[in-house]
Amino acid sequence: MSSFRKAKIVSLGLNLPMQKNLLLKTSTNPLYVLVLFWLNFSQMANSQNIVTMLSRKQVENKNILEMLYKDSAYVQKKRLVNTLFAHTSPGQWGEFVKGVDEELVTQKKIIAFTFDACGNKSNKYNNELIDYLRKEKIPATLFVSGAWIDDNYNTFLELSRDTLFEIENHGLNHQPCSVNGESEYGIKGTPNVPDAFDEIEANERKIELLTGRRPLFYRSATAFTDEACARIAKLLNVTIVSFDILSGDAMPFAPAQSIVNNVIKNAKPGAIVIMHFNHPEWFACDAMMGIIPSFRKKGYTFTRLKDYPLKSR
């Protein structure tokens, strides 16, 4: 190991036994290093002072990073991740890369519906869809971006208090998570490790500050990510989730019956369905009104992601 890297590790503020172990193990046991870094992260997180009263303006995307960059624990955590991954290859790019979970661990006839709220130009709210889920008592996982929260602040808070739903992380600025600026569907990904860290961790903090609960899961914008980002998320104690069934509701004005067919024909125990709740002008709600009765006739029930263990393909 170079003297420069040794100096960088020492400068991160690890205690002497941790520094010694890290220097001894870095080149021989990468898994040990990952565990060691995570234990250190956990220690820092436990000692952090959580802000409990924030104004709406303070948690807006344009301001929250400025606030977090004044938090020594956040800055140190970001520095640790950048040091570990600065020269890491991005690895495979896609929706189903190593380290990404895609279905529930169960043989029971259970389906997990997940709904994304993207934000930025896609910042609306499909209240008809959410009302239908409530009426039918369909538990669901809502992946929410920081940008969507900014445009739907009161709605977000109301959703976060509804125990039917589980609020999870869809990224601070709704960028595909990448360590080298990969793009997908015309959306530019995060350009480097520090920005990938912020895309995941800053929205974790934002949601936690607003709801009192740190998200367990993260779905990258477009569901595309690289293997390096999957490893970064794991260090942050976050699991990246993709999907098992692509509903097709993200295609503008896709017919409801087409969405129904996509979901029903690919149904199997433990499947995770990806849909959206930020386009009220499209037909996700109409599709759900066809999907739910059909699933119930087949004996399926529904769950949130946090209620079952997950696995990759």
N, C-alpha and C positions, 0 to 999 in steps of 0.2 A: 504494500500500500504506500502511496506517495506521501511525503511529509505534508503536502498541501491538504490531502484528504484527512490525514490525522489531525491537522490543525482545525479543519472545518468541523470535525466531529467534536473535538474538545470545546470549540466555541459555541456549540449548541446548548451548553448548559447541563449536560448529563453529569451525574455524580461520578466519582473516580472508579468505583467498581463497575459501573455500567460502561464507562469509557473503555476500561481494560477489556471487558468481555466482548464489546463490540469490535475492538481492534483485532482481537484474537480470532473472532468467528466470521468476520466479514467475507473473506474470500473462500471459506470452506463450507459454510452452512447458511445459505440465504434465508431459509425458513426461520432459523434462529434469530436472524437480524430482524425479520418482519415481526416476530413475536415480541422481541425486545423493544422495538420502536413502539409497538402498540401498547405495551405495558407502560411505557413512558408517557404516551399520549393520554392514557386513562388517568394516570396520576395527575397530569396537568389539568385535564378536564374536571376532575373532582375538586381541584383547588380553585377553579375559576369562579369569580363572582358573577352570578347570573343576574342580569338586569330584569327586573320584574315590571317596571312601569316605563313604557316607552310611548312616545307620540307616534301617530301614523307616519308623520314626515320622517322621523328618525329611522324607521325600518324600510323606507322606500329604497329601491335598488340604487338610486343615485347617491344615497347617503349611508347605507348600511356598511359598505366596504370601508368608507372613511372611519366609521365608528369601530369596526373590527380591527382595522390597522392600528388602532390605539390600544388594543387589547394584547398585552404581552403574550398571553397563552396562545392566542390565535396566530400571532406573528411567528412565534417559536415553532408551532405545529406546522405552519406553512413552510418554514425554513427547513425543517426536518424532512418533509416530503420532497422538497425540491432537491435537497442534497442526495437523497436516496435514489431519485428517479431522473436526475438531470441528464444522464447519458444512457438511459434505458431505451431500447428499441420499442416503438409503438406496438409491434406485433400485428396480429390480424385485425382488420377493421370490419365491422359488421354488426348485425343484430344478435348473433348467436356465438360470440367469441368465448374463449376460455375464461371462466370466472364469473359468467353471467348466468343467473338462474331463470328458468323458463316454465316450470310447472310445479304443481304441488306434489308432495310425497303422500299419495293415498291411492287405494284401490276402490274407494267408495265413489259413487256417482255424484261428485261435487265439482262445481265450476266456480272459478274466481273471476268476477268481472272487474276490470280495471279501466278507469276513465282518466284521460289526460286533459289538463287545462294548460294550453301552451303559452298564451300571453303574446306581448308585442302586438303584431297586427291581428292576431287571433285571440282577442281579449274579451269575447262575449261570454254569456252565461246561459246555458240551456236549462232554465228553471223547470220547463215542462218535463224534461228527462229526469231530473232529480226528484221532482214531485211524484213521478211514476214509480221510481225506486222506493220512495217512502211509502206510497200507497200499497205497494205489493210487498213491502218489508224485505227488499232485496239488499243484503249487505254488499258493500262495494269498497274498493280501494281507489282513492282519488289522488293522482299524481299531479301536483300543482307547482307551477313555476313561480319564482319571485316576481316576475314581470306581470303575471296574471293576478297575483295577490294585490299588487299596486293598483290595478284597475278595478278590482272587485273586493276591496278591503272588507267591507261589512259583510258581504256574502261569504267570504272566506271564513271569517270569525264564526258566523252562524253555522256553516258546514262543519267546522272543527269541533263544535259542541254537540253535534249529532252523533250518538254512539253507533248508529247504523253504518257510519262511514269511518274509514281509516285514512288519515291525511299522510301522504308521502311526498317525496322530493322529485320534482321534474326539472331541477336546475335553476340557478339564479336568473340567468338571462335567456333561457331556452336555447342553448347552443349544444350541438352534438359534442360529446366529451371526447377530446382528442389531445394528445401531447404534441402534435405537429401540425395542427390547423387543417385537418381533413374536413371535407365538406360533404353534405348529403342533402338531396332534394333542394339544392340551391342555398342551403343554410350553412354558413361558415362555422366550423368547429372551433373550440378553444385552441389557441395557437401554441401553447406550451404547458409545462407542468404547473407553474404557479397559477395560470388562469384556469386550468382544469381543477385544481384544488379549490379555488374560489367558487367555481360553478357548482361544485358539490357541497363543500363545507359551509359556504356563506348562506346558502339556502337552508341547509340543516339548521344553522343558528337562527336564521330569520323565523322559520316555522316554529322552532323551539321557544323563542322569545315571545311569539304571539300566542302559542297554544299551551306551553308548559310541557310539551312532549317532543323529544327528538325523533325525527323519522328513522325508521329501520331500513327503508328501501329507497333506491334512486333509480329512475329511468331517464336515460339521456334523451335529449331532444331527438326526434326521429327514431329513437330506440337504437341508433347506431353508436358504437363506442369502439375503443381499441383495447387490447389486452392490458396495456400499461395502466389505463384508467381503471380497469376492473381491479387491478392490484392496489391502486391508490385508494379506491373506495373501500376495499377490504381493510386497509390500514386505518381508515377512518371509522371502522366498525359499521359500514354501510354496505348493503348487498345490492348490486345492480340487477335489475329485473327487466327482462325482455317480455316475451309473450309466447304462447303456444298456438293461439288462433288469431290471425289477422282479420279483423271484421271487415275492413274495407271502407269504414265510415269516414275515413280521412280524405277519400276521393270526393272532391266537391260535388254535391248533389247526387251522390251514388243512390240509386233506387233502394228503398227500404227492403224490398224483397231480395235484392242482391246481397245486402248485408245479412239478412236472416239466413239465406242459403249458405253463405260463407261460414257462419258460426255453427249452424246445425250440422252441416256435413262433416265438420272437423271435430265435433264434440267427442270427448273421451274423459274418463275419470281423472281429475286433477288438472284439467286444462286451464290456462290463464288466457283470458280474452282481452284484447286491447281495443278500446273505443275512446271517444272524446266527449267532453261535456262543455266545450267552449264554442260550439257552432249551432246555435238554436235554429238557424235558417236551413240546416241540413236535416237528415232523416234518421238520426240515431234513436230518437224517442219512438218513432213509428216502428223502427226495426225491433226495439226491445219489446214492444207490445206484441210482436209476433214470436220473438225468441223465447220469452219467459213461459208462456203457456205450453209451447212445444216441449221445452225442457222438463217442465213439471209433469207432463204426460208420460215422459220417458223415465221419470223417477229421480231426476236430478234435483239437488239442493244447491245452495249458494253460500259463499264464504268470502271473508276478507283475507288478504295475504298473510297477515300476522297470525292468523289462527291455525296455520298448518306449516310444517317444515317445507322448504323448497329444494328443488334439485335442478341441475342443468341436464340437457339432453345427453 
